[in-house]
């Protein structure tokens, strides 16, 4: 999962309102799932696993 604070820190040039709208749009299109009040994760477990494996491989 990722929090809005983490995303804001990683994307400092994107205004908070725009980030919030983008997250909502991704949820509306079933790309993300809202986990808490300000946490999201990818809807696809397969993509989550792929991302985790590739993040470890690059790190």
Helices and strands as residue ranges (DSSP letters): E 2-3, H 4-10, H 16-28, E 32-34, E 39-42, H 45-58
